[in-house]
Amino acid sequence: MATIHPTATVETGACLAQDVKVGPYAFIGAQATLHEGVEVMQGAQVCGKTTLHEGVKVHQYAIIGTPPQDLGYQEEDDVEVVVGARTIVREFVTINAGTKKGGGVTRIGSDCFIMIYCHIGHDCQVGERVIMANNATLAGHVEIGAFTVIGGMTPIHQFVKVGEGCMIGGASAISQDIPPFCLAEGNRALVRGLNAVGLRRRFDKETIGALKEAYRQLFRSTLPIKESAQAILETSTNPQVQTLCRFIVATKRGIPYERAGQDEL
């Protein structure tokens, strides 16, 4: 049976697995679903139609599932938040539900680490193993690829896409798309190189070498970046290089970079 502190509020209709823990003064709404091993700590709130998968930890005073900060939202809209297994949500984090026009779901992948005072806006799609340092904020409809790290105090503009395996420097401001496997920093942020540390943790030397060569062709060429990406796609068989180039070809917001003065890989 779930362990629920006497001062906590669990509304009728909430679905809690047998080993869920709910701390003092926490709140669990009627539409919430908490799977095995979930812990909601002191003063935290799980509101609306929210699903927390196995092993999620919600720390003190975090609030998940509140209505989207969107003027088109109506109370009767069927919108929700889904948080993947083993994700850690630290103190004072806020995560808003999706919007009807945006697909209805704010989704966070498994094994993420969302640090103190972060905000994840409506309809965001966050991949697995993403780390958001303190006070990082995602506006509505942002997409974050798996294995990406976002530095503290970094805001990301609505509808921006950040590819997998990126490193975003602290106190940056992201208003355009950041391609997979890249390092970006600054206000406004620019792509500065490849995320060398992240690549070494995941890929072999051959793949890293292929990505370095693709980066040189993309960012050091005199051709427009989309033309370079399309040309590489037609010749490269490396899956990660293809992921990088497809992202660039598909971007609608553009890629922030400068050809002159690029940092070395």
N, C-alpha and C positions, 0 to 999 in steps of 0.2 A: 504494500500500500504506500502511496506517496506520502512523503514527510512534509507537512504543511504547518508552518508556525501559526500559533493561535491568533496573532495580529494580522496575518495575511488575509487578502480577499481573493477568493477563487469563485468566479461567477458560475451559476448553474449552466451546464452545457459544455464547459471546458473539458477537454479530453487529456488526461494526464496518465502517463505510464506509471507502473507500480513503484519504480524507484526514483521518481522525480522528487527534487527538493525545492521547497518554496520558503524563502526566508522572511524575517520580520517585516511587516508593513508592505510587502510586495503585493502586486495586483496582477491577476490572470483573468483576462476577459472571456466571455462566454463562447467566442468562436475560436479560441486558441487551441492548438494541438501541440503537446509537449511529449516527445518521444523518450525512450529509455536513456537514463543517465543525465537528463537535463537538470541544471541547477539555476534557479532564479534567486538572486541574493537580495539583501535588504533594500527595500524601497524601489526596486526595479519594477517596471511595468511591461506586460506583454498584452497589447491591446489588439482589437479588431480581429480579422481573419489572419492569424499568424501561425505558421508551422515552424517549430524548432526541432530539427532532427537530432539523432543520437549524440549525446555527450556535449551539447551546446552549453556554454557557461555564460550567463548574463550577470554582470557584476552590478554593484550598488548604483542605483538611481539611473541606470540606462533605461531608455524607453523605446520599445519596438512596436511597430504596427499602427502608429497614429496616422490620421488622415493626411493625404498629400498636401503640400503647400502649393496648391494649384487652384486658380479661381474657377475652373470648370468643374471641380469636384462636387458631386452631389452625395448626400448621406446614403442614398439607396444604392449607390454604385457597388458592384461586387469586385472589390479590390483586396489585395493581400500582400503579405511578406512571407518569403520562404528562406530559412537560414539552414545551410548545410551542416552536416555532422561535424562535431568537434570544434566548431568555430568558437572563438572567444570574443565576447563583446564586453569591453571594459567600461569603467565608470563614466556616467553622463553621456554616453553615446546616444544619438537619436537616429532611428531608421524609420522612414515614412513608407506607407503603403503605396502601391502603384495607382495609376489613373486608368479610367476606362479607355480613353483615347490612346494611351501608351502601352496597352496590352494587359494592364491590370495587375501586374506582378512585379514587385521589387524582389530580386533574387540574389542571395549571397551564397557562394560555393562552400564546399567543405574545407576544414582546416585553415580558415582565415584567422587573422589576429587584428581586431579592430580596437585601436587604443583610445585612451581617454579623450572625451569631448569631440570625437569624430562625428560627422553627419553624413548619412547616405540618403539622398533625396529619392523622390518617387520614380519608379520604373527603371532604376539602375540595375544593371546586370554585372555582378562581380564574380569573377572566376574563382577557382579553388586556389588555396595557399597564397592568397593576397594578404599583404601586410599594409595597414594604414597607420602611420605614426600619429602622435597626438595632434588634434585639431585639424587634421586633413578633412576636406569637405568635398562631397560630390553633389553637384546640382542634378536636376532631373534628367533622366534618359542617358546617363553616362554609362559607358561600357568599359570594364576593366578586365584585361586578360589574366589568365592564370599565372601564378608565380611572380606577379608584379609587386614592387615595393614603392609606396608613396610616402615621401618624407613629410615631416610635421609642418603644420601651418600652410599647407598647399591646397588652394582651391582649384577645382576642375569645372570648367564651364559646361552648361547643359549641352547634350548631344555629342560631346567629345568622346572619341574612342581611343583607349590606350591599349596597345597590343600586349600579347603575353610576354612575360620575362623582362619587363621594363624596370628601370630604376628612375624614379622621379625625385630630384633633389628637394630638400626641405626649403620652405618659403618660396617655392616657385609658383607661377600662375600659368595654368594650362588652358589655352583657348583654341588650340588646334589638335589634330590627331597625332599621337606618338606611335611610330611603327614598332612592331614586335622586336624584342631583344635590344632595344636602344636605351641609352642614358640621355635624359633631358633635365635641364635645370635653367633657372633664371626667371626674371619677371619683366616681360613675358618670356616663357621658357622656349629654348631652342634645343634641337637634337645636337648633342655634343660628341657622340660616339656610340660604340656598342657597350652594353652592360657586361663588361668582361668578367666580373666576379660571378654574376648570375649564370653566364654561359659555362664557365668552368665547373660549376656545381651540377650542371645537367647534361652536358654534351661532350663528345669525344673531340680530339684535336682536329680530326678531319672536318667535322661539322663546323667547328669554330673557324677554321681556316676558310671554308666556303663562305661563311657569313661575313668574314672580314673582306674577302674579295668582292662580294656583292655590295657591301657597304661602300667600298671605294668607287665602284662603278656608279652607284646611285648618287652619292653625295659629293664626289670629286669630279664628276663628269660635267661637260658643258651642255649636255642634253637636258631637256626638261626631265624632272625626276620620274614622272609617270611613263615617259617614253623609255627611259632606262630600265624601269621595272618591267615593262612589257617585254623588252628585248631579252632580259635575263630569264623571264618566265619561259621563253621559247627555247632556251638552251639548257637551263639547269634542271637536274633531276633530284637535287637535294631537297627533302621535305621542308626543312626550316627556311632555306632560301626562298622556296616557293611561298611559304607562309608570309615572309617579310614582303615579298614583291606583290602578292595578291592584295595585301592590306593597302599598300601604297597606290596601286591601280584603282582600288575601290573608294579611296578617301573622298569625302565631299567637303570637309572643312579645310583640307590642305595640311601639309606637313611643315612645321616651323623649323627652318634651318638656314644657315648661311654657308655658301661655298668657300668663301675666304675665311681663313683663321680657324678652321675646324681643328679641334683638339686631335692629337694622335690617338690611334686605337690602343 
